[in-house]
Amino acid sequence: MSQVQPLVQEIVIPDRVKADNPRQSLAAEVAERSGTELNRCYQCRSCGNGCPFVQAMDYTPNQVIRLVQFGLRQEVLTCKTIWVCVGCHTCSSQCPMGIDLAAVMDTLRLMAVEAGVVIGKPNIIDFHEEVLRSLEKYGRAHKLGIMLGYKRQTGRWLKDLDLGLRMLAKRKLDLIPSRVRDANKEIADLFTCYWRESA
């Protein structure tokens, strides 16, 4: 006679704080580091409904909040969503509870890098670093320079070539970068810590 599995099995809470390991919960850590109270989220989905990149995400922004609330550290730090998010603050501006989701995503990206987890989106750090290089050099993002730098890093020169040509035809890519005047020293100082830590 085969053994019947019990209907109710022991529930495992991944991020439970144990007596011998007083690590704070994932939700408390993210709230502290991001400066936003994410436990106010009541899952209305306004953030995901307004996000222009939600189609490329594996979890919607509100689902990421729920993963954090449940303490699913590995799942949230390895998901694509935190890397697809561009920090446009559309989600934050639409949240009826005033949760700064962009700050939460920034915090989760930083935690993922610190934990050394496998990044959910391959080559995404290369892309983010090209954006930072452009901001450091010109004071603003030069899209064509960012894309060329990213292609140089990854070696995928022909991927998205048709999109790049369409953007050039519609004058969405400036050939010559515009610079912020008289701000070079101030801008360079913003990036000193990042480049030193990532070296």
N, C-alpha and C positions, 0 to 999 in steps of 0.2 A: 504494500500500500504506500503510495507516494505521500510525502509530507506536504501539507498545505501551508503556504506562506501566510503569516498573520496579516490581517487587513490593515492594522495600524502598526507601523514599524517605528523604531526610535527616530525621533526628529533630530537631525544634526544641524546646529546653528553654526555656520562656518566661522563667524567672527566673534563668537562668544568670549567674553573676558573671563578667564579662569583665575582662581585664587592664586595659583603659583605663577601666573603670567598676567600682570595687571596692565596689558596693552589696551589703550583706549579703543573704542569701537571705530570702525571705518567711518560711519556717519559723523561721529564726533570729531575725528581727525580732519575729514574733508571740510566740515563746517568751520573748524578753527582756522585751517590754512587758507580757505577761500574767503573767509569773512562774511559768509552768508548762511542763513539758517534754512537748510534744505528740508528739515522735518516739517516745514509748513506746507510742503507740496501735497495737494490732495488729488493729484492725477487727473486734472481737467484736460490735459493734452493741448493746451493753448501753445506751448512752446514748440511742439512738433508740427502743429498745423501751420505755424508761421515760418518754420525753418526752410530756407531755400535749398538746403543740401540734404534734406531728410531721406530722399530716395537712395542716396549713396551710403546711408548708415545701416549698420546691422541692428542697432537698437535706437528707438526714438529718444530724444532728450529726457522725457519723463520716465522712460524705462531705465535709463542710466541712473536717474535719481533713485528709483526703486531698488536697483542692484546695490547701490551704496547703502540705502536704508536697511537692506537685508544682510549687509556685511559680506557680499560676494566679491571679495577683493580681487581674486584672480580673474573672474569673468569681466569685471569692469575695467581693470587695468590692461587687459589684452583685447578689448573690443575695438572695432574700427571707428566707432562714433566719436570718441574723444579726439581722434586724429583728423577726421573729416571736418569736424567743427572748425569754422574759420574765425570765430570770435566776432561775428558781425553784430551781436547783441540783440538780434531780432527776437529771440526767445526770451531774453531778459526783459525787454520792453513790453512784451505781451503777457508776461506772467502776472496774474491778478494778485499773487501773494508777494510780489516783489523779490523773488528769488533770482539772484544773479547767476544764471546757468552758465554764462560764458566764463565766469570766475571759477565755477565748479569744474568745467572742462579743462581750463588751464591748470588747475590744481591736480586733476587726475593725470594729465599728460606729464607733469613734473614728477608725480609719484611713480608713474610707470617707468620713467627714465631712471629715477633713483633706485627702484626695485630691480632694474635690469631685466624686465620681462620682455618677451618677444613682442615687438610692436605689431599691432593689429593691421597696419597698412604698410606694406613694404615700401622703402625709399621715402617715406613721408618726412623723416627727420632731415634728409637731404633737401627736400623742398622747403621746409621751415627755415633751415639755415640759409638757403639762398634768399629768402624773403628778408631775413635779418641782415645779410650782407648788403642788400640793396638799400634797406633803411639806413644802415650805418654809413654807406657811401654817399647817398644822395639826399637823405633826410625824408625820403618818401619812396614808395614802391615803384620800380620801373619794371613793368610786367614782362616786356620782351627780354630784358637782361636776366630776370628771374628764371624765365623759361629756358633760356640758352644755358645759364649756369646749371640748372637742374638736369638738362639733357646731357651736359658735359659730365656731371657726376654719375648719372645712371647709365650713360651710353646708349640710351634709347632715342636716337635722333629722329627717327621717322614716325614714332608713335604720336598721334594727335597732330600730325603735320597739316592735315586738311582743316582742322579747327583753327590752327595758327594762321593759315593763309586767309581763311574767312574773316578772322579778327583783324588782320592787316588790311584787308579790302574794305572793311567797315570802319577803319581808323580807330580801332579799339586798342591797338598797340602803338605806342609812341616809339619811333625809331631812336630818337635822341632823348635821353633822360632829362627831366627838369630837376633842379637842385633847390634845396632850402638854403637861402643865403645867410651868412654869418652865424651858422649854428653848428659848424663842423666839430668843434671841441666838445660842446655840450652833448651832441649826438654820439660821438665816439665814446664818451664816458659812460653812456648808458649800456654799452655793449662789452665793456672791459671785463666785467665779472663773468659774463656768459662765456666768452671765448676762453678765459683762463680756466674755468671749471670744466669746459667740454674738451679741453686739450688733453 
